[in-house]
Amino acid sequence: MKVALLGPYPLRWCQSPHDTPVPGGVDAVVLALARGLAACPGLEVTVVTAEPGLTAPKRYGGEGYDVWAAPYPRGGRLTG
């Protein structure tokens, strides 16, 4: 089964997970949920988040799941 999580995700964690402290707030919840779901047999997990400054979607590798960052659109929190 495929599962997509949409929400804020700590992209700096993708670049150096062992050197970066676990964030707090909603970022930490999305990270923990992605990790937990990825550990379940038969689930294919993808996290979708938005990142300011991107001009095109970018793929990051997670811990057994994929992370896709989309450009953060105009409108700030309304569309984030």
DOZA-60532 format. One line per field, with one value per residue: residue in one letter; chain; x, y, z of N, C-alpha, C, CB in turn. Coordinates in Angstrom, 2 decimals, padded with zeros to 5 digits, always signed. Glycine has a CB too. Layout:
% DOZA-60532
rest = c(A	...)
kette = c(A	...)
n.u = c(X	...)
n.v = c(Y	...)
n.w = c(Z	...)
ca.u = c(X	...)
ca.v = c(Y	...)
ca.w = c(Z	...)
c.u = c(X	...)
c.v = c(Y	...)
c.w = c(Z	...)
cb.u = c(X	...)
cb.v = c(Y	...)
cb.w = c(Z	...)
END
This chain:
% DOZA-60532
rest = c(M	K	V	A	L	L	G	P	Y	P	L	R	W	C	Q	S	P	H	D	T	P	V	P	G	G	V	D	A	V	V	L	A	L	A	R	G	L	A	A	C	P	G	L	E	V	T	V	V	T	A	E	P	G	L	T	A	P	K	R	Y	G	G	E	G	Y	D	V	W	A	A	P	Y	P	R	G	G	R	L	T	G)
kette = c(A	A	A	A	A	A	A	A	A	A	A	A	A	A	A	A	A	A	A	A	A	A	A	A	A	A	A	A	A	A	A	A	A	A	A	A	A	A	A	A	A	A	A	A	A	A	A	A	A	A	A	A	A	A	A	A	A	A	A	A	A	A	A	A	A	A	A	A	A	A	A	A	A	A	A	A	A	A	A	A)
n.u = c(+000.84	+000.48	+001.50	+001.10	+002.47	+001.70	+003.10	+004.99	+008.46	+011.65	+014.03	+016.78	+017.47	+017.54	+019.95	+022.02	+021.43	+022.49	+023.99	+022.36	+020.17	+017.07	+014.18	+011.66	+008.09	+005.66	+007.24	+008.81	+006.85	+005.94	+008.32	+008.74	+006.41	+006.74	+009.04	+008.08	+005.93	+007.36	+008.67	+006.80	+005.84	+005.10	+004.26	+004.68	+006.19	+005.90	+006.95	+005.68	+006.54	+006.92	+009.31	+010.91	+012.47	+013.06	+012.96	+012.03	+010.54	+012.18	+013.89	+014.57	+016.32	+014.97	+014.82	+014.30	+012.18	+010.83	+011.37	+009.81	+010.27	+008.49	+008.37	+007.93	+004.97	+003.63	+001.80	+002.30	+001.58	-001.02	-000.98	+001.07)
n.v = c(-001.15	+002.25	+005.20	+008.60	+011.35	+014.60	+017.59	+019.78	+019.15	+018.31	+019.14	+019.44	+017.28	+015.22	+015.60	+015.31	+013.21	+012.14	+014.10	+016.17	+017.66	+016.26	+017.87	+020.00	+020.25	+020.24	+019.34	+017.35	+015.47	+014.68	+013.58	+011.45	+009.94	+009.24	+007.63	+005.57	+004.50	+003.67	+001.51	-000.45	-003.48	-003.83	-001.24	+001.61	+004.52	+008.01	+011.30	+014.54	+017.84	+021.44	+023.85	+026.88	+028.86	+026.92	+026.14	+024.13	+020.88	+018.70	+015.70	+013.88	+011.42	+009.42	+007.68	+004.86	+005.73	+008.07	+011.59	+014.36	+017.63	+020.47	+023.59	+026.38	+027.94	+031.19	+033.01	+032.05	+030.81	+030.14	+028.50	+026.78)
n.w = c(+000.00	-000.74	+000.91	+001.51	+003.13	+003.94	+004.83	+007.04	+006.98	+008.26	+006.22	+006.45	+007.93	+006.10	+004.84	+006.72	+008.87	+011.27	+012.39	+012.95	+015.22	+016.36	+015.29	+016.81	+017.43	+014.76	+012.63	+013.85	+014.45	+011.90	+010.91	+012.77	+012.31	+009.61	+009.80	+011.46	+009.93	+007.67	+008.67	+008.72	+007.27	+003.83	+003.29	+001.31	+001.68	+001.22	+001.71	+001.40	+001.11	+001.46	+000.36	+000.83	-001.70	-003.58	-007.07	-008.56	-008.06	-005.71	-004.93	-002.02	-000.13	+002.42	+005.53	+004.55	+003.11	+000.69	+000.24	-000.98	-001.98	-002.68	-004.47	-002.34	-002.40	-003.30	-000.86	+001.55	+004.74	+004.15	+001.86	+002.49)
ca.u = c(+000.00	+001.24	+001.07	+001.73	+002.33	+001.88	+003.28	+006.36	+009.44	+012.98	+014.88	+018.19	+017.62	+017.87	+021.33	+022.93	+020.54	+023.15	+024.63	+021.33	+019.24	+015.68	+013.45	+010.46	+006.86	+005.04	+008.33	+009.19	+005.75	+005.98	+009.52	+008.48	+005.38	+007.35	+009.91	+007.25	+005.21	+008.33	+009.06	+005.71	+005.95	+004.06	+003.93	+005.62	+005.93	+006.45	+006.64	+005.64	+006.65	+007.24	+010.57	+011.16	+013.69	+013.16	+012.30	+011.46	+010.51	+013.46	+013.74	+015.56	+016.14	+014.74	+015.23	+013.36	+011.07	+011.23	+010.90	+009.73	+010.07	+007.94	+008.61	+006.98	+004.25	+003.23	+000.64	+002.80	+000.93	-002.26	-000.74	+002.12)
ca.v = c(+000.00	+003.49	+006.20	+009.91	+012.29	+015.98	+018.45	+020.29	+018.09	+018.90	+018.71	+019.36	+015.93	+014.35	+015.82	+014.76	+012.81	+011.81	+015.31	+017.19	+017.30	+016.08	+019.12	+019.92	+020.66	+019.42	+018.68	+016.13	+014.52	+014.13	+012.73	+010.22	+009.18	+008.66	+006.54	+004.48	+003.86	+003.02	+000.25	-001.42	-004.25	-003.63	+000.17	+002.45	+005.84	+009.21	+012.55	+015.69	+019.07	+022.63	+024.46	+028.18	+028.99	+025.94	+026.53	+022.90	+019.83	+018.02	+014.45	+013.54	+010.08	+009.37	+006.43	+003.86	+006.41	+009.21	+012.91	+015.28	+019.03	+021.30	+025.02	+027.00	+028.91	+032.48	+032.86	+031.69	+029.77	+029.75	+027.40	+025.91)
ca.w = c(+000.00	-000.79	+001.88	+001.33	+004.24	+003.51	+005.98	+007.21	+007.22	+008.41	+005.11	+006.89	+008.45	+004.95	+004.44	+007.72	+009.97	+012.53	+012.90	+013.12	+016.30	+015.95	+015.50	+017.63	+016.78	+013.72	+011.89	+014.58	+014.33	+010.54	+010.85	+013.54	+011.63	+008.40	+010.24	+011.96	+008.83	+006.79	+009.30	+008.57	+006.03	+002.82	+003.08	+000.57	+002.26	+000.60	+002.41	+000.50	+001.88	+000.67	+000.78	+000.21	-002.48	-004.67	-008.31	-009.09	-007.03	-005.46	-004.19	-001.00	+000.43	+003.86	+006.15	+004.09	+002.44	-000.13	+000.62	-002.11	-001.60	-003.75	-004.22	-001.42	-003.22	-002.71	-000.01	+002.88	+005.54	+003.53	+000.94	+003.00)
c.u = c(+000.90	+000.63	+001.82	+001.43	+002.59	+002.01	+004.70	+007.29	+010.81	+013.96	+016.35	+018.49	+017.99	+019.35	+022.33	+022.13	+021.23	+023.84	+023.63	+020.41	+017.82	+014.92	+012.27	+009.24	+006.36	+006.09	+008.70	+008.11	+005.77	+007.18	+009.27	+007.44	+005.93	+008.23	+009.10	+006.52	+006.16	+008.78	+007.99	+005.84	+004.78	+003.65	+005.05	+005.30	+006.63	+006.01	+006.69	+005.61	+006.92	+008.50	+010.76	+012.46	+013.85	+012.44	+011.65	+011.42	+011.86	+013.20	+014.91	+015.30	+015.91	+015.27	+014.21	+012.14	+011.64	+010.65	+010.93	+009.45	+009.59	+008.30	+007.52	+006.25	+003.98	+001.96	+001.01	+002.05	-000.37	-002.07	+000.32	+001.57)
c.v = c(+001.24	+004.51	+007.49	+010.77	+013.69	+016.85	+018.96	+019.16	+018.73	+018.42	+018.64	+017.98	+014.96	+014.44	+015.25	+014.34	+012.55	+013.02	+016.41	+016.78	+017.15	+017.36	+018.91	+020.28	+019.68	+018.70	+017.35	+015.06	+013.87	+013.20	+011.40	+009.34	+008.51	+007.48	+005.33	+003.75	+003.12	+001.67	-000.84	-002.16	-003.95	-002.20	+000.86	+003.90	+006.94	+010.42	+013.66	+016.94	+020.24	+023.27	+025.79	+028.16	+027.98	+026.48	+025.33	+021.87	+019.13	+016.79	+014.26	+012.10	+010.18	+008.05	+005.35	+004.46	+007.56	+010.49	+013.78	+016.67	+019.79	+022.76	+025.58	+028.10	+030.23	+032.26	+032.39	+030.57	+029.29	+028.53	+026.43	+024.69)
c.w = c(+000.00	+000.17	+001.59	+002.55	+003.70	+004.75	+006.06	+007.59	+007.31	+007.33	+005.49	+007.46	+007.33	+004.61	+005.44	+008.96	+011.29	+013.16	+013.22	+014.25	+015.75	+016.27	+016.44	+016.81	+015.73	+012.88	+012.54	+014.46	+012.95	+010.37	+011.57	+012.86	+010.37	+008.77	+010.67	+010.85	+007.90	+007.36	+009.18	+007.25	+005.09	+002.57	+002.31	+000.94	+001.48	+001.42	+001.38	+001.38	+000.94	+001.24	+000.08	-000.59	-003.59	-005.90	-008.98	-007.97	-006.92	-004.60	-003.23	-000.57	+001.92	+004.39	+005.78	+003.42	+001.61	+000.43	-000.63	-001.57	-002.83	-003.45	-003.31	-002.17	-002.51	-001.90	+001.38	+003.54	+004.92	+002.63	+001.44	+003.65)
cb.u = c(-000.96	+001.28	+001.31	+001.23	+003.30	+000.71	+002.91	+006.41	+009.40	+013.54	+014.70	+018.50	+016.32	+017.02	+021.58	+024.04	+019.80	+024.16	+025.64	+020.54	+019.27	+015.02	+012.97	+010.58	+007.05	+004.16	+009.57	+009.44	+004.40	+006.04	+010.73	+008.02	+004.19	+008.17	+010.81	+006.26	+004.42	+009.54	+009.37	+004.34	+006.01	+002.87	+003.68	+005.53	+006.37	+005.99	+007.65	+004.40	+007.76	+006.04	+011.77	+011.22	+014.85	+012.56	+013.29	+012.28	+009.41	+014.48	+013.63	+015.51	+017.35	+013.23	+015.36	+012.92	+010.02	+010.81	+011.77	+008.63	+011.38	+006.39	+008.68	+007.69	+002.95	+003.00	-000.34	+002.76	+000.67	-002.84	-000.33	+002.97)
cb.v = c(-000.01	+004.06	+005.73	+010.61	+011.94	+016.46	+017.73	+021.40	+017.00	+018.57	+019.65	+020.44	+015.47	+014.74	+017.29	+015.80	+011.60	+010.71	+015.81	+017.40	+018.37	+014.85	+019.69	+020.85	+021.98	+020.29	+019.60	+016.45	+015.21	+015.27	+013.46	+010.58	+010.09	+009.73	+007.01	+005.00	+004.91	+003.92	+000.49	-000.71	-005.76	-004.39	+000.88	+002.21	+005.88	+009.35	+012.83	+015.63	+018.94	+023.64	+023.51	+029.29	+028.90	+024.58	+027.19	+022.36	+018.80	+018.99	+013.25	+014.53	+009.18	+009.52	+006.58	+003.00	+006.92	+009.02	+013.54	+014.85	+019.66	+021.11	+025.81	+027.56	+028.33	+033.57	+031.91	+032.87	+030.28	+030.91	+027.94	+026.63)
cb.w = c(+001.21	-002.23	+003.34	+000.03	+005.42	+002.60	+007.25	+008.27	+006.11	+009.80	+003.93	+007.94	+009.15	+003.73	+004.26	+008.10	+009.57	+012.31	+011.91	+011.81	+017.41	+016.67	+014.16	+018.84	+016.16	+012.82	+011.80	+016.06	+014.59	+009.49	+011.48	+014.96	+011.27	+007.64	+011.39	+012.97	+008.05	+006.58	+010.77	+008.66	+006.34	+003.21	+004.42	-001.01	+003.73	-000.90	+003.60	-000.46	+002.97	+000.67	+000.48	+001.28	-001.59	-004.24	-009.28	-010.32	-007.34	-004.77	-005.15	+000.22	+000.13	+004.19	+007.71	+005.23	+003.46	-001.59	+001.79	-003.12	-001.02	-003.88	-005.55	-000.14	-003.67	-003.82	-000.63	+003.76	+006.93	+002.73	-000.41	+003.97)
END
